[in-house]
């Protein structure tokens, strides 16, 4: 079982997993279940994988305690962000989240985050311009 010194960095790691590079989000990467040490430098088409995507794969493998190449609700229970979004990320409703489902959810997550950021910036600008009381 993971101790608390590992849990905090992993919670940040899942944030990185959800925010992996958009350019790599559409590329399917074949990864054999491992201990997390063996991460491919290229995708299935031979294209280089970004360092962010490599880190996301390593983080996924660290969370995948039974090495079945998918995350169960129990494997992410201690990560509030993913635990709260588990049902939404599990698009095929099989009770597990795959790397492909994480990539798809990360697009949604980034779009929401970016929209909230833009809205906050617009509100700040309006307040600065005196448009709002």
N, C-alpha and C positions, 0 to 999 in steps of 0.2 A: 504494500500500500504506500502511496506517496505521502511524505510528511509535509508539514506546513511550510517548510522552507522552499518546497517545490511548488506548492499550490499557488502562491501569489504570482510568481513569474508565469505560471501556466495561464492564470486568468488574464494577464496582459498578452500572453501569446495568442490566446483565442481572439483577442481584439485584432491582433496582427493578421490572424487567419481570416477573419471576416473582412479585413480591409486590404487583402492582397491585391497586387497590381491588376488594374482593369484590363490591360493588354493581354495578360495571361489568363484571365478569367474564363475565356472561351476555349482554351486549349485543354484537351483531355490528356491527363498524364497517367500513364500506367505505372503503378508503384506496387511492388510485391510487399506483403506484410513483413516488416522488419522491426528491429529494436529502436529504430529512429536514427541510426547511424548512417545507413545507406540511402542517400537521396540522389536521384538521377540529376545529371547536369543538363540533360536535354529531354524534350517531350517525346511522345511516340512518333512524331514526324521528324525528329532529329533537330528541332529548333532549340536554341538555348533557353533554359528556364531562368527567370530572374532570381536574384537572391531572396527577394520577398516571397516568391512562390516556393523556393527551396525551404525557407524557414517555415512557411505555412505547412508544407508537407511534413517536415520534422515535428512540428508542434502537433499536427494531427496524429502522427505515429506515436508520440509520447502519450497522448490522451487515449489512444486505442489500446487499452490494457490487455485485451485478449488477442490482439493482432489479427482481427477478422476484416480489417480495412473498412470499418464503419464504426461510428460512435453510437453507443446506446445512451439512453437517458441516464442510467447509473454512472456511465463514464464521464458525463459532463455535469453531474448533479452539483458539484462544488464550484462551478463557474456560472455565476448568476446571469451573465449576458446570454450565454448559449442555452442555459437551462430554461430561461424565460422564453426564448425564441425557438425552442426545440420543435414544437408542433408546427410552427410556420416553416421552419427549415426542412422538416421531414415531408417533402412534397408527395412522396408515394405512400405515405402513411403506413410504413412497414415497421415503425418503432425504432428505426435507426437513421442516422444521418451520414450520408456518404460524402466523399470529397467533392463530387459533382454537385450535390445538394448544398454543401457549404459554399462553393463557388457561386452558385445561382443566388443563394441567400445573400451573399456578400454584395452582389450588385444591388439588390433591394435595399440592404442596409446602407450602402454608400449613397444611394439616391436619396433616401430619407434624411441621412445626416447632412448631405449637401444642401437639400431643400431647407432644412431647419437653419443651417448656417446662413444661407442667402436671406431667409426671412428675418433673421436676427440682424443681419447687416443692413437690410432695408429699413427696419424699424429704428436702428441707431441713426441711420442717415436722415430719416424723417424727423426724429427728435432733434438732431443736430440742426436741421434746416428750419426748425420751428413749426413743422406741420402738425405735430402732436403736442398736446398740452403737457 
